[in-house]
Structures are given as structure tokens and as C-alpha cells.
């Protein structure tokens, strides 16, 4: 006689941890003799120190250790499903356990099975249900959803799943009959708690009475940068004052030197563009700012022309400019 499918059961273990049982393919219903890969994972990574276990005849068995219970392939336990219903879970040496998963294994007389996830589905995700024959082909079917039916169609898609989509599902075809019922489980994603930014003081208390903390969506605003240390402002201020003082001293010294030498020693002056040029003495005093920046002191040369003695720079372009000022 046909054997009714057994729904997947997710049972809470005595001490449930974050480690979960990974199932591949992630289906609840299988035909007898199908292979399934089981492994223990923690946040998508292999969980070291955990073992896949099952119960059979009231006894607990370890994968790869008990006769007829799977084979180890790396971190995977490869199981040949033969019993009509088997329950599996992960467990470590301290006794912590994952959620338990049971598979519905169909006999040779069952014509179709419903492809439905064995593990809980996260809210907001999508699920595709299909009706599959023993030869592996998917066929058009009527899908029964918590008592109502849709179809016939190749697949039934549930989008943006919520808790309201939980319930019993099955499929049926005209040629191969009806599949067993299986339960679709929906679970909210884990909440992520973000720590407050560092160095932020706690919010001020508004009451002296003790009250349990209340979870809010407020976050601590970014902390303002610390004020600059007073000593960090002294260096640029002092440097500016010293630079200004040196500039005043240099300009004052040049003006004083020029005022002493201008026309000194009874030498003949040759006036060039309003500036004094000593023909036989030492100094040409340039009083305009532009003149100070290019030509500072000139002396007479042969032929009655004023030549360059010192400029702000020794390159040829400045020398030519100095000559042009005193010619």
C-alpha cells in the first residue's frame, strides 16, 4: 500500500546553538534510495568539533561510525535514505545540539513528490515549489496551499514570504497522483545589534528611579573632534612674528645703508629714472619696491655706464633688468 509522506519536523534540542544542519539538496521529500549531503555549519562555514547524528530504533548514532549510517566525504555526511522517516541533527562533545530535521522518504508506489525546502525560509525571500516524478522530470501540477489549489502549472512561486505563508503544501498530477503533504516553515532573519560609536558618553538620565533599558533605534551621534591644544597655536604665531621682524630689519638696513652712501664722498651723481647712481662710488639706492626686488647696488663701469654689482638673483635675466633700470 502507498506510504504517506512524513512532514519535516524542526524540534528544539535541549541546548540549541548557532550551529545548524546544512542539507543538500535542501528538500523535505525524497524517493527511497536518494542520496543527501549533511554537514554542520556556523554562519556558512564548517563547524569544527561537530558531528552529524541520527536516531534509529531509539538509539543515537554518529555518521560514519554506525553500520549503514552514511559515509564521510570531507566535512560532509553522505546518507542513502532508505527508512521511511529519519531525524538528523548536529551535536558537539559538550552536548550542544542544532535544530533537528526529519525527511519524508517515499516508497516505490508513490508517483510524485513535492519539492519544498527542508530548512526554514527567511521572511522576505522567494520559494519555488515543483512537482517531480520518480524519473526526475518536473511536470505540470495542481498545487494545494493550505486547503486551496492553483494550477495546473509547471511551478508555483511564493514571493516575499511572510509568516502568513506557513502551512501544509502538496501537489497533484492527473497521471501520477498526489504527493504527500509537507510543512513550509518561515523564520525571521537574525537581528543585528550595532554597537554605539566609541568615546560617546552615555545619554543623560531623566529619572533617578531604576528602570530596565529600553531598546531604541537611536544611535549615538558622531563625537566632536577635541579642541586644539593651546601649545599647538604658539609655534605658527611665533614663526610669523619672527619672519615679519626679520623682513623689517632687512629692509630697514638696506634703506639706512643707501641713505648713508647716496651721494656720499663728494662723488658725482648720475640720475637714472629718478634713482641715484654713483659713478665712482659704491651704491645705487633704489627706493621703489620693484627696484628693491631686482637691483640693489650698482657701481660705475668704463664708458660712463652703471653696471651691476649685486642683484636679488645672479641669473642673466635679473642682471639685464638691473642694467635697464640704471642705463
Secondary structure, DSSP 8 states (H G I E B T S, - for coil): ----------B--SSB-S-EEEEES--SEEETT-EEEEEEEETTEE-TTEEEEEEETTEEEETTTSTTS-EEETTEEEEE--SSEEEEEEEETT--B--BEEEEEE-TT--EEEE--SS-EETT--EEEEEEETTS-EE-EEEEETTEEEEEESEEEE-S--GGG-EEEEEEETTTEE---EEE-EE----------TT------S-SS-------S------------HHHHHHHHHHHHHHHHHHHHHHHHHHHHHHHHTTGGG--EEEETTEEEESSSS-EE--SHHHHHHEEEEEEETTTEEEEEEESS-SHHHHHHHHHHH-
